[in-house]
Amino acid sequence: MKSVLVATIGTRDLSFQITSGDWYNIGDDRMQHSDIIGEQSEVIADLSLSNYTFRTITKHLLDNSQIYIDRILPVIIGKLLLEHATEIEKVYLIATDQEAKVKEREKDTIYSAQLIQQWIVHKFDHLSENDIEIIPLGDDRTNPSNFEEMFQWWRRTWRDKIKIAPTQPIWVCLKGGVGQASEASRISGLSLFGDRILFFEFRQNPKANLIGIPSDYTGPLPGTNYLWDRTQQQALKLLHRYDYAEAADLLKPYLNKEKYQFGALPNLLKAGINWNQGKFEKFYSGAKSSMSIPPQLTDNFWWMAYEQAYLAVVRLEQQNTTEALFHSFRAVEGLVSEFVRSQYQAQIKYSNSSQPKTPYIDGTNLPSHLREWFDNHKHRSYGNVGLYGKPLFSLLKLSFPADVWAKNIDIQTFVNNTVDERNSLFHGLGGLQEQELYQAWGKDVTNRKQWEKRVLSCLNFVSEQSFSSLADGSIFARLHHSMVTKLENVG
């Protein structure tokens, strides 16, 4: 199937052969040296014109095209057309045509595009004027220098004005015009057509241009590299926001392409999604199969508490203070529960074997040092102590030597202050300010660093570990770093 060619036309797209035989660029208004006339001025002088702008020069040539048709040359896309015109069935030329009040109107390329249209018809028998369509830009007040406006304009143009068969190749030349218009064309086109779009790049060759030879080009080049680069950067931003579900969805079209080596990244993303949802068992299973986990972080009763605490850190980074309080409190409370179950396996029973999360202790087989605790906390009706709330925390205190407990102000504050503060804050309907999160962990906690330090100290105390940070105790923190590194190295 033959291709559709879409080309943006700029002020440097046309050369004109003056009487001496040299070819000069009509839109090049730069002086070559302080005392040497510029190329546009050479054209103006040869045509005996005065006070002419680029727009009016091209209009003059168009009005007299029968005279000048053999003396004009599309100096940028000319070589591509000369070598591949038989492979093209339709050409779309994008040219600016702005309102009279717009200053940049003087450099509009609408007449350049019409000249190139006539040149194509003159050169190639199989292409008629109906096969070369000119699409004006700016007549609807769209600003060619405004990327957002141009992106919407290109979306409409691809959809409504450029007619392309379902499997037809699309050749795109974006050398002409301003950068914002070209970038918008590239992004919108790739997002709509993907691999079907092929790009041509052009290299100016002043010596060849001077003797009427158009510029060299490379291509056709697939646009997937450019599209992947943008997708990769967007996915990295999502990872930095811990949005693994959106990142996975964005990367999905690339995961089965042999060109991109993702390795374990898809499985790591699935693990990250489970972690984000608090499904830590599924997260751990996925992480274990996809990366190396330090032995000290596995096969213990406390690993999940550090994941819960690090989730609180992530939620705070996402400015979700309510969930940050919830997960940070739950990390310590959950760890205390796991600790008690580990320490008192012989004494713990469950009201329902199918509900192991509701443990209790009765008076049977009770160590002597717990008798007073049991009598103080046992339920009047059931005659046992449910392992939640204050009985749970008082049992924690009894499980450590008094001098060890007395030395850790952080766990004392959690038991004596945070438990009540958490209940008070969670029963309200209003939002939670960041300072309220901190002060729920003690009046002496006023910033994030102090908050993380207190949570970590409580976890380390109960687990009897010595992690230097919440990230240090988290499998996920390592997985997240691995995800970012792997994605950065794709492509």
Secondary structure as GFF3:
##gff-version 3
##sequence-region A 1 491
A	DSSP	beta_strand	3	8	.	.	.	ID=ss1
A	DSSP	beta_strand	14	17	.	.	.	ID=ss2
A	DSSP	beta_strand	23	25	.	.	.	ID=ss3
A	DSSP	alpha_helix	39	46	.	.	.	ID=ss4
A	DSSP	alpha_helix	54	63	.	.	.	ID=ss5
A	DSSP	alpha_helix	65	68	.	.	.	ID=ss6
A	DSSP	three_ten_helix	69	71	.	.	.	ID=ss7
A	DSSP	beta_strand	72	74	.	.	.	ID=ss8
A	DSSP	alpha_helix	78	84	.	.	.	ID=ss9
A	DSSP	three_ten_helix	85	87	.	.	.	ID=ss10
A	DSSP	beta_strand	88	96	.	.	.	ID=ss11
A	DSSP	three_ten_helix	103	107	.	.	.	ID=ss12
A	DSSP	alpha_helix	110	123	.	.	.	ID=ss13
A	DSSP	three_ten_helix	129	131	.	.	.	ID=ss14
A	DSSP	beta_strand	132	137	.	.	.	ID=ss15
A	DSSP	alpha_helix	147	160	.	.	.	ID=ss16
A	DSSP	beta_strand	170	173	.	.	.	ID=ss17
A	DSSP	alpha_helix	179	193	.	.	.	ID=ss18
A	DSSP	three_ten_helix	194	196	.	.	.	ID=ss19
A	DSSP	beta_strand	197	203	.	.	.	ID=ss20
A	DSSP	alpha_helix	206	210	.	.	.	ID=ss21
A	DSSP	beta_strand	216	222	.	.	.	ID=ss22
A	DSSP	alpha_helix	224	240	.	.	.	ID=ss23
A	DSSP	alpha_helix	244	251	.	.	.	ID=ss24
A	DSSP	three_ten_helix	252	254	.	.	.	ID=ss25
A	DSSP	alpha_helix	265	276	.	.	.	ID=ss26
A	DSSP	alpha_helix	280	290	.	.	.	ID=ss27
A	DSSP	three_ten_helix	295	297	.	.	.	ID=ss28
A	DSSP	alpha_helix	303	317	.	.	.	ID=ss29
A	DSSP	alpha_helix	321	343	.	.	.	ID=ss30
A	DSSP	beta_strand	348	350	.	.	.	ID=ss31
A	DSSP	beta_strand	359	361	.	.	.	ID=ss32
A	DSSP	three_ten_helix	368	370	.	.	.	ID=ss33
A	DSSP	alpha_helix	371	377	.	.	.	ID=ss34
A	DSSP	beta_strand	385	386	.	.	.	ID=ss35
A	DSSP	alpha_helix	389	398	.	.	.	ID=ss36
A	DSSP	alpha_helix	402	407	.	.	.	ID=ss37
A	DSSP	alpha_helix	409	413	.	.	.	ID=ss38
A	DSSP	pi_helix	414	418	.	.	.	ID=ss39
A	DSSP	alpha_helix	419	426	.	.	.	ID=ss40
A	DSSP	alpha_helix	434	439	.	.	.	ID=ss41
A	DSSP	alpha_helix	448	463	.	.	.	ID=ss42
A	DSSP	alpha_helix	475	488	.	.	.	ID=ss43
###
